[in-house]
Amino acid sequence: MADKDAVSLSRKNRHRLASYPAGFPEGWYSLCFSDELPVGKIKYVECLGLELAVYRGEDGVTKTVDAHCPHLGANLAVGGKVVGNCIQCPFHLWQFDGQDGSCQHIPYCDPVPAVAKTRSWATTEYHGLICFFYSTSPDNATRLAPPYQLAPVEAIVSGAQVVRGRRDMGQIEMHIQEFAENSVDFQHFEPLHGGMVFPFTDTPVPGVRIRHVASWEDDEQQAHVVRFFDHASLLLFGREIPHSSADATITFQGPGGVVTFTFNTELGQIVLFQTHTPGMDRVGLKVTFSWFADKHIPRPLVSYVVGNWISQWKRDVMIWENKVYLRKPLLVKGDGPVNKLRRWFAQFYSEDAPTTTDW
């Protein structure tokens, strides 16, 4: 059991916080679950160093703008309301179109000046998640035209797979890049994930171990995509359990704001979405899980697979929340392609962030 005082000191250590790359990586991030935002409602969200107002217009479309009105700074999400497909400021009743940020109506000024605009953000709904594209570009038009979209899972779109559950894990004190690097750190699987536990718990299953065979590859056609593969099988007192193996494909579409896990079992497929949304500083992530499965897969099997993944993920959290980021790690033969992963990840940082040569 870790010493609580040591853990508290470690997580807040200024050297630890300062060791991570500057800024937030550009990409798609989850703001909330879709059903948390009915028509006509506004949600205030703090993330990636931003204060945002997310709302759903009468047309059912979600939009995201900076929370504070550019007129005199009122919070659009506190006391504001949705009027048609615009968001209205509670202070002077200015109305903004969240699609492009333009002011559509000022009660006491007609015509509306062309400079009356707020900052808006590209927003989409992705399998039960409301996501926005974070960009450091000062140009609104550029920010509203992301370089890539989140690829839909056809089995979910067609209805072949249905929602089976979700969990909000709250905030984890870690940097988002750690999750990506974890996928290529093959040598940590045995010490941290070699032991079988009961789903959704930390309770070990006596005598049962998990053997992982992992690999990783980037996508030659899509620069923003990489995939991690894991073939896992169960051992009972050192002997492989028949029909216990499963294959997982973990797909990063960008820096890890939304990560897709595809589990292929003998009874069908399960798809899990794991989201990571940085808060107001770099070392702090809101993490959620939501999962779908083929209609015919028994619920207990789905819970078993997803529950085991979440339990294994929790074992990494203690490491992530207390480690530092080493620009020049002491890697040896047998370690995974950490430097290759870092070169890939560097594309998501703005130009003023540390370059790959600094790492």
N, C-alpha and C positions, 0 to 999 in steps of 0.2 A: 504494500500500500504506500503510495507516494505521500510525502510529508506535505500537508496542506499549506503551511507557510511558505515552503520552498516553491510549490506550484504557483502560488499567488505572486511571489516575487519574480519568478521566471517569466510568467506571461506578460507582466507589465514592464519587464526590463527594457530600458531605452535602447540598449545595444541590439537586442533582438528585433525590436520594431524597426530600427534604422537599417538593419541588414538587408531588408527586402527592396526590390526594384522600386523606383519612384513611380508615382501615378497608378492609375487603374488600367488594365488591359481593355482594349476596345472589343465589343462583341455583344451578343444577345444575353440579356439577364431577365430573370423572372421577377415580377413586381408583386404578384399575388395570384391566388387561384381564381379562375374565371367566375365561379359562383359567389365569390366575395364581392362582386361588383355588378349588381342588377342595374337595369335601365334607369337612368336619371340619378345615379349615385356617384359620389366623388370619394376617392380614397387618398389620404396623405401618406406619402412614402418617402423615407430618408434612405438613400443608398448611393454608393459610389461617390460620396462627397456632395451629393445633390439633394435638394428638397423638391419633390415632385407632387403634382396633382394629377391623379389618374381618374378618368371618368368615362362613363358609358352614355353616349348620346341617345336620343329617342330613336335613332336609326339602328341602335344595337351595337354600333361600332365603338370600340374603346380607343381613347386618345390620351396622350401624355404631354403635359406642359410643365414648365417651371412653376413651382407652387406660388411664388410671390409675384404679384401684379407689377408690371413695369411702370405703372403710373405713380403710385405712392407706397408700394410695398406690402399691401395687404395679402394675407394668405388665402388664395383662391379655394383651398380645400377646407378652410375653417369658416363656415358661414356662407360660402359661395353656393351656387346652385347651377344645375344644368338647365339651360333654356334652349329647346330644340336640340341642336347638335353642338351648341357652344357652351362654354363655361363662363358663368357670370361672377364678377368680383362683388363681394359683399359691401365694399366700401363706397364705390361710386357707380356701380352697376355697368361697368365696361364689360363687353362680351367678346370672348376670344374663340376663334375656330381652332380647335386643337389639332386639326389636320396640318395646317401650315403656320399656325401661331398668329395669324393676322387678326387684328381687332375688327369686329364686324359691326359694333354698335356702341356709341357713346351718347347717352341720353341728352346731353346739352351741347353736342358738337357735331354738326353735319355740314360737309362730309367729314368722315373719319380721316385724320391725317395718315398718309401712307407709312409714316415711320412708327405708327402705333402698332407694335407687334410684341409678342413674347416668344420665348424659345420653346420650340416643340420638338418631340422625339418620335422617331419611327416606332410604331407599336403594332403588335400582332397577337393573335390568340393561337396557342399551340397546345393541342391536346389537353385542354383544361387549365392551361397556364396563360396569364397575361404577361407578355414579355416586351421589353423595349430594347432598342439598340443604342448602347452607350458609345459615344464618339467624342473625341476631343476637338473635332473640327468646329471652328467658330461660325462656319457657313451653314445656315439653316437648311438650305436646299441639299447640300451634301449630306448632312446628318439624316435627312429624311429619305435618302436613297442608299440604304446599306449595301455594302459590297457583296453580301450573300444573304440568303434567307434560311431559316431552319427547315430542314427537309422533313416533310410529313411522313408518318409511318402508315403505309397504305392499308395494312390490316386494321388499324384503328379507324381510319377514314371510312373504310367499307363497312365497318360494323362487325367484322369477323372477330375482333378483340374488343372486350368490354372492360370498363374501369372496375378495379377490384379493391382499391384502397389508396390511402395517402397518409403521410405523417409530416408534421411541421416539427423540425428538430430544434428550432430556435437558433440562437447565435453561437457559433463556434469561433474561438479566438485563434484563427489561422489565416494565412495568406492563400489566395486562390491558386497561385502557381504550385503550391505544395501538392494539391490534389492531382494535377497533371503530372508532376514529377513522380508521384507515387506509382503511376501506371507503368513506369519503366524501371522501377526499383525492384527487380525480380528477386533479389536476395532477402527481402524482408518478409516474403510470403510464409516461409517455414517458421521463423521465430514468432511472428505476430498472428499468422492466419493458419498455421498448421493444425491447431486444435479445433475440434468440432464443439460447438455450443448449441444449446437449445435455442430455437428461433426467438428473436427479440429479447434475449437475455444474455447475461455474461456467464451463465452456468455451464460448465464443461460437460460434455458427454463422455463418460469414462471409456477408455480404450479405443476411441474413434479419432482418427487423424484424417486430415485432408491433404491430398497430394495435388499440387498445382504445376501445370506445365504452361508457361506464359510466353507470349511474343507480342511484338509491337510493330506497326508500320504506318507510314504516312501515305496520303492519297496523292498520286501523281497528277490527277485531273483537278483536284480541289485543294488548293494550298491551305485552306482553313480547317481541313479535316485530317484527323489521325485516328487510328483504331488500335485498341489493345485487345488481345485474345487470351482467354484462359480456359484450359481444359482441366476440370477438377474431378477427382474421384475419391471415394471414401475407403479408408483402410481400417479394419477391425483387428486390433492387436497385430498389426503388421501385414495382414492379408487383405487384398483388395476385395471389396464387397461387390458381387455381381450386379450389373445394371444400376450402379450407383453414380455413374459418371454423368457430367453435364458440361455443355460448352457455352461460354459467355463471350459476347462481343460488346466491347464498350467503345462508343463512338463519341469523340469530341468534335463538336461543330463550333470552332472558336476556342477561346481560352478556358472553357469549362463552366460558363454560366448555366448552360443546359447540357447535361450529359445523358446519353441514351444507352441503357443496358439491355441487351437482347439475350435472354436465356433460352436455349433450346434443350428441351427435355424429351424423353421418349413419349410423353403424352401430349406434347404441344409446346407452344412458345409463350413466353412471358416477356413483357416489355416494361422496364422501369425507367422513369425519368428522375434524375437526381439534379437538383438545382443548387447553385452557389451564387449568392448575391452579396457583394461586399457592402459594408455599411458606410459610416462616415469617415472611417480611416481604413488603411490598407490591410491591417491584421484584424479581421473580424468578418465572418461570413454568416448570412442567414442560409440555412440548409433545409430543403424539403425533399420528400420522396413522394412520388405518385406512380401507381402501376396499373397495367392492363394485362389481360391474358385471353387466350383463345377460350371461347365460350364453354367448350366441353371439358376443359381442365378442372379437376376437382379443386374446390377452394382450399382444402387443407394442404395440397401440394403447392399451390401458389403462395400461401402464407409461409410454408416451410422454406421455399427458395428465397423469397424476399426477406423473410425474417432472419435467415442466416446471413444474407448479405449485409443487412443493417447492423447485425451484431458484430460481424467482422469489421465493418467500417468504424464502429465505435472504438475498436482496439487501436486504430490509427490515431484517433483524436488526441489521446494523451501525448503522443509523439509530436503531432503537428502543433499543438498549442504551447509547446515548450522548447521547440528547436529554433535554431537560427538558420539563416540562409547564407551558405558559404559560396562566395563568388568563384572560388577555385577549390572545389571539393577534392579530397584525396581519393581518387577512384583507382580500383585495381582490376585485374583480369577477372571476369565473371560478373562484375557489376553490369547493370543494364545500360542502354544508350542514353544516359542522362544528358550529356552534352548535345546530342542530336535533338533531344526533346527541347532543350533550352534554345537552340537555334530556331526551331520551329515556333516556339512560344514568343520569341522576340518580335515577331511581326505584328503582334497585337498591342505593343506599346507605342506611344507617340514618339516623335523624333527626339524629344528632350529627355526621354528615359534612358537608363544605362544601355549601352550597346552590348552585343554578344561578345565583343572582344574584352569587355570588362568582366566577363564571367569566366 
